[in-house]
């Protein structure tokens, strides 16, 4: 069973990642991993938003 994407949680995690990347205490090795994770989250957010937009457009067409 596929886990439902949580857009709000993804955005919160992206904000936390941005804070960590901006922190001078964060090592370059850690930043690499954070950037990788942020790419996954952005991809998930884009897919989610595309799905929502398509759903809304389909509902408008049916109305």
MMTF fields as JSON, N, C-alpha, C and O atoms, coordinates in Angstrom:
{
  "mmtfVersion": "1.0.0",
  "mmtfProducer": "UNKNOWN",
  "numBonds": 251,
  "numAtoms": 252,
  "numGroups": 63,
  "numChains": 1,
  "numModels": 1,
  "chainsPerModel": [1],
  "groupsPerChain": [63],
  "chainIdList": ["A"],
  "bondAtomList": [4, 2, 8, 6, 12, 10, 16, 14, 20, 18, 24, 22, 28, 26, 32, 30, 36, 34, 40, 38, 44, 42, 48, 46, 52, 50, 56, 54, 60, 58, 64, 62, 68, 66, 72, 70, 76, 74, 80, 78, 84, 82, 88, 86, 92, 90, 96, 94, 100, 98, 104, 102, 108, 106, 112, 110, 116, 114, 120, 118, 124, 122, 128, 126, 132, 130, 136, 134, 140, 138, 144, 142, 148, 146, 152, 150, 156, 154, 160, 158, 164, 162, 168, 166, 172, 170, 176, 174, 180, 178, 184, 182, 188, 186, 192, 190, 196, 194, 200, 198, 204, 202, 208, 206, 212, 210, 216, 214, 220, 218, 224, 222, 228, 226, 232, 230, 236, 234, 240, 238, 244, 242, 248, 246],
  "bondOrderList": [1, 1, 1, 1, 1, 1, 1, 1, 1, 1, 1, 1, 1, 1, 1, 1, 1, 1, 1, 1, 1, 1, 1, 1, 1, 1, 1, 1, 1, 1, 1, 1, 1, 1, 1, 1, 1, 1, 1, 1, 1, 1, 1, 1, 1, 1, 1, 1, 1, 1, 1, 1, 1, 1, 1, 1, 1, 1, 1, 1, 1, 1],
  "groupList": [{"groupName": "UNK", "atomNameList": ["N", "CA", "C", "O"], "elementList": ["N", "C", "C", "O"], "formalChargeList": [0, 0, 0, 0], "bondAtomList": [1, 0, 2, 1, 3, 2], "bondOrderList": [1, 1, 2], "singleLetterCode": "X", "chemCompType": "L-PEPTIDE LINKING"}],
  "groupTypeList": [0, 0, 0, 0, 0, 0, 0, 0, 0, 0, 0, 0, 0, 0, 0, 0, 0, 0, 0, 0, 0, 0, 0, 0, 0, 0, 0, 0, 0, 0, 0, 0, 0, 0, 0, 0, 0, 0, 0, 0, 0, 0, 0, 0, 0, 0, 0, 0, 0, 0, 0, 0, 0, 0, 0, 0, 0, 0, 0, 0, 0, 0, 0],
  "groupIdList": [1, 2, 3, 4, 5, 6, 7, 8, 9, 10, 11, 12, 13, 14, 15, 16, 17, 18, 19, 20, 21, 22, 23, 24, 25, 26, 27, 28, 29, 30, 31, 32, 33, 34, 35, 36, 37, 38, 39, 40, 41, 42, 43, 44, 45, 46, 47, 48, 49, 50, 51, 52, 53, 54, 55, 56, 57, 58, 59, 60, 61, 62, 63],
  "secStructList": [7, 7, 7, 7, 7, 7, 2, 2, 2, 2, 2, 2, 2, 2, 2, 2, 2, 2, 2, 2, 2, 2, 7, 6, 6, 1, 7, 2, 2, 2, 2, 2, 2, 2, 2, 2, 2, 2, 2, 2, 2, 2, 2, 2, 2, 2, 2, 2, 2, 2, 2, 2, 2, 2, 2, 2, 2, 2, 2, 2, 2, 2, 7],
  "xCoordList": [0.846, 0.0, 0.894, 1.817, 0.604, 1.421, 1.068, -0.104, 2.098, 1.898, 1.44, 1.984, 0.447, -0.075, 0.965, 1.536, 1.198, 2.17, 1.612, 0.474, 2.397, 1.993, 2.71, 3.864, 2.009, 2.58, 3.03, 4.115, 2.215, 2.543, 3.817, 4.678, 3.934, 5.134, 6.356, 7.441, 6.181, 7.297, 7.784, 8.99, 6.854, 7.238, 7.956, 8.928, 7.489, 8.142, 9.557, 10.488, 9.711, 11.042, 11.962, 13.144, 11.431, 12.237, 12.704, 13.843, 11.832, 12.211, 13.307, 14.243, 13.186, 14.212, 15.54, 16.599, 15.485, 16.696, 17.355, 18.574, 16.555, 17.102, 17.835, 18.914, 17.255, 17.915, 19.246, 20.241, 19.253, 20.481, 21.562, 22.731, 21.17, 22.139, 22.736, 23.917, 21.928, 22.402, 23.256, 23.965, 23.196, 23.95, 25.428, 25.758, 26.311, 27.741, 28.319, 29.394, 27.636, 28.099, 27.854, 28.419, 27.022, 26.702, 27.855, 28.309, 28.327, 29.465, 29.041, 27.864, 30.022, 29.75, 29.206, 28.355, 29.691, 29.176, 27.696, 26.91, 27.325, 25.918, 25.072, 23.946, 25.605, 24.867, 24.548, 23.458, 25.501, 25.261, 24.05, 23.214, 23.953, 22.806, 21.516, 20.461, 21.601, 20.417, 19.89, 18.681, 20.806, 20.402, 19.718, 18.715, 20.263, 19.634, 18.227, 17.306, 18.062, 16.73, 15.78, 14.608, 16.287, 15.419, 14.947, 13.816, 15.789, 15.372, 14.214, 13.267, 14.301, 13.215, 11.918, 10.848, 12.031, 10.846, 10.226, 9.004, 11.065, 10.561, 9.846, 8.789, 10.42, 9.787, 8.415, 7.44, 8.35, 7.073, 6.058, 4.878, 6.506, 5.61, 5.08, 3.892, 5.951, 5.516, 4.479, 3.47, 4.731, 3.791, 2.452, 1.394, 2.512, 1.29, 0.495, -0.712, 1.171, 0.486, -0.075, -1.163, 0.653, 0.171, -1.103, -2.058, -1.113, -2.282, -3.475, -4.594, -3.24, -4.326, -4.882, -6.097, -3.992, -4.437, -5.275, -6.321, -4.831, -5.572, -6.938, -7.928, -6.987, -8.256, -9.218, -10.395, -8.735, -9.577, -10.061, -11.236, -9.16, -9.541, -10.597, -11.535, -10.452, -11.431, -12.787, -13.823, -12.788, -14.033, -14.707, -15.934, -13.928, -14.496, -15.111, -16.157, -14.47, -14.99, -16.309, -17.197, -16.432, -17.648, -18.81, -19.973, -18.485, -19.539, -20.323, -21.238],
  "yCoordList": [-1.179, 0.0, 1.246, 1.363, 2.165, 3.364, 4.372, 4.596, 4.966, 5.944, 7.261, 7.693, 7.902, 9.173, 10.273, 10.383, 11.081, 12.158, 13.275, 13.706, 13.732, 14.809, 16.09, 16.322, 16.908, 18.141, 19.08, 19.655, 19.237, 20.142, 19.695, 20.517, 18.411, 17.888, 18.06, 18.383, 17.845, 18.006, 19.452, 19.703, 20.398, 21.813, 22.175, 22.93, 21.65, 21.903, 21.331, 21.959, 20.138, 19.53, 20.333, 20.494, 20.839, 21.67, 22.949, 23.38, 23.539, 24.737, 24.412, 25.191, 23.266, 22.85, 22.592, 22.947, 21.981, 21.733, 23.055, 23.193, 24.023, 25.329, 25.964, 26.532, 25.87, 26.434, 25.73, 26.375, 24.4, 23.641, 23.993, 24.139, 24.13, 24.443, 25.836, 26.059, 26.757, 28.119, 28.217, 29.205, 27.215, 27.215, 26.938, 25.902, 27.845, 27.638, 26.404, 25.932, 25.889, 24.707, 23.411, 22.372, 23.466, 22.269, 21.955, 22.821, 20.715, 20.318, 20.152, 19.964, 20.227, 20.05, 18.654, 18.487, 17.66, 16.3, 16.233, 15.597, 16.894, 16.915, 17.674, 17.273, 18.759, 19.553, 18.717, 18.821, 17.892, 17.014, 16.124, 15.985, 15.53, 14.678, 15.463, 14.996, 16.661, 17.507, 17.949, 18.005, 18.256, 18.655, 17.481, 17.661, 16.29, 15.108, 14.898, 14.62, 15.029, 14.867, 15.955, 15.687, 17.183, 18.268, 18.018, 18.365, 17.425, 17.108, 16.108, 16.239, 15.108, 14.13, 14.807, 14.532, 15.694, 16.385, 17.306, 17.355, 18.029, 18.925, 18.122, 18.525, 16.995, 16.135, 15.673, 15.691, 15.263, 14.839, 15.963, 15.746, 17.164, 18.325, 18.651, 18.928, 18.62, 18.91, 17.891, 18.256, 16.629, 15.581, 15.781, 15.679, 16.063, 16.292, 17.459, 17.346, 18.589, 19.779, 19.539, 20.017, 18.808, 18.491, 17.648, 17.871, 16.695, 15.834, 16.647, 16.464, 17.535, 18.373, 19.253, 19.383, 19.858, 20.724, 19.932, 20.407, 18.739, 17.909, 17.521, 17.494, 17.224, 16.877, 18.052, 17.875, 19.237, 20.434, 20.704, 21.005, 20.598, 20.829, 19.821, 20.184, 18.568, 17.541, 17.826, 17.631, 18.276, 18.599, 19.787, 19.819, 20.776, 21.935, 21.546, 22.074, 20.625, 20.162, 19.412, 19.501, 18.676, 17.889, 18.752, 18.367, 19.923, 20.793, 21.514, 22.278],
  "zCoordList": [0.0, 0.0, 0.0, 0.806, -0.913, -1.047, 0.048, 0.354, 0.625, 1.673, 1.061, 0.044, 1.669, 1.169, 1.404, 2.489, 0.37, 0.46, 1.341, 1.153, 2.282, 3.196, 2.769, 3.129, 2.0, 1.449, 2.568, 2.491, 3.593, 4.694, 5.408, 5.722, 5.659, 6.316, 5.424, 5.907, 4.12, 3.184, 3.166, 3.158, 3.159, 3.164, 4.469, 4.453, 5.577, 6.862, 6.861, 7.364, 6.295, 6.231, 5.315, 5.616, 4.198, 3.304, 4.007, 3.829, 4.794, 5.551, 6.567, 6.751, 7.219, 8.181, 7.476, 7.993, 6.308, 5.53, 5.15, 5.249, 4.716, 4.334, 5.514, 5.343, 6.705, 7.895, 8.166, 8.497, 8.024, 8.27, 7.25, 7.606, 5.983, 4.931, 5.164, 4.898, 5.654, 5.914, 7.174, 7.365, 8.024, 9.275, 8.985, 8.408, 9.376, 9.112, 9.825, 9.455, 10.814, 11.544, 10.765, 11.105, 9.732, 8.953, 8.014, 7.267, 8.052, 7.222, 5.759, 5.452, 4.878, 3.454, 3.163, 2.289, 3.888, 3.706, 4.054, 3.351, 5.142, 5.54, 4.524, 4.23, 3.99, 3.015, 1.778, 1.216, 1.36, 0.214, 0.427, -0.465, 1.588, 1.905, 1.999, 1.569, 2.564, 2.703, 1.334, 1.109, 0.441, -0.911, -1.615, -2.306, -1.433, -2.018, -1.492, -2.26, -0.201, 0.405, -0.087, -0.353, -0.209, -0.663, -2.092, -2.433, -2.931, -4.302, -4.294, -5.068, -3.411, -3.289, -2.857, -3.399, -1.877, -1.368, -2.415, -2.561, -3.139, -4.178, -5.259, -5.743, -5.632, -6.634, -6.14, -6.89, -4.886, -4.311, -4.273, -4.55, -3.933, -3.885, -5.273, -5.441, -6.258, -7.634, -8.106, -8.708, -7.832, -8.228, -7.532, -8.153, -6.247, -5.474, -6.038, -6.252, -6.279, -6.785, -8.187, -8.507, -9.019, -10.363, -10.265, -11.01, -9.359, -9.175, -8.686, -9.165, -7.742, -7.223, -8.338, -8.483, -9.127, -10.225, -11.225, -11.666, -11.584, -12.531, -11.971, -12.701, -10.681, -10.043, -10.102, -10.418, -9.804, -9.84, -11.258, -11.468, -12.232, -13.625, -14.078, -14.789, -13.674, -14.034, -13.395, -14.03, -12.168, -11.483, -12.135, -12.227, -12.595, -13.265, -14.597, -14.977, -15.312, -16.592, -16.419, -17.267, -15.32, -15.064, -14.589, -14.709, -14.048, -13.491, -14.568, -14.259]
}
